[in-house]
Amino acid sequence: MDVLNRGEAPINEKEWAEVTEAVTRVARRQLVGRRFLPLFGPVGVGIQVIQVDRTPSWDLAQVTMQGEAEDEVPESRLYQRVPVLSKDFVLDWRDLEQARSTGSQLDWSKAEAAASFVALAEDHVIFHGLPDQKLDGLLTVEGRHVLPSQGWDEPGQGFQDVVRAVSHLTSAGFMPPFSVVAGVTVYAAWNRLFGNSGVLEVEQIERLVQGGVFQSPLVPDDTVLVLAPGAENMDLAVGLDLNVAFVESTRMNHIFRVLETLSLRIKRTGAICQIWQES
């Protein structure tokens, strides 16, 4: 079954390649969660539910001489939904006819805008979840660590708070690399000199965590996330990766859809540490 319905579309293979490349380019530039989360899949567009095995943050394996001990990893298996993220755009029939008659390239700016909106929705699912679908986000899942902070106005305070979070996660059994995600205002403030080192504070944090420091408009400015994003702790399960489908032609115009299906799987909630600025 051609889920993307491309065989019925009024555009040719070259134009399909153009719009797919444009959509992918915009999404790749904008997406934040995928920069640190491992990907699982694609598992198929028809998958509507996927399992998540929640395991403890800390446990010791058995140590014996003969290996006769039976000691399975304790788990609680959850089944969570795999939603569709989508945004439609319209290809005007006159734009298409102009491209055909003049040999000019089609303008895919509306497709690029749709891709930007889908990318924003993806990061919203990653950070905030979908409560109505009972999907947890990195900032909402129960069992994450929460550490208080006095804020990040003072130089060096961000680094010290990340040191505390890294120490907290390491004590809980999680090893580097760690990743940090901050709001745009906090991230901008970290682009200042760290003491007399001649190094920016954000660069010092990057050296500490080893897994990158990122900014997102979907992270509040009173919050910094520090996490151990290994596949044993979390991943992003992808059904259908970001793509473009043809929907229908109506009133002479042609409707397309930018879409993807995915679900954030948090396997060990203790791998997430939220630093929260007290009001």
Summary of the structure (lengths in Angstrom):
residues: 279
radius of gyration: 22.5
end to end distance: 53.9
largest distance: 79.2
contacts: 861
relative contact order: 0.23
helix: 32%
strand: 29%
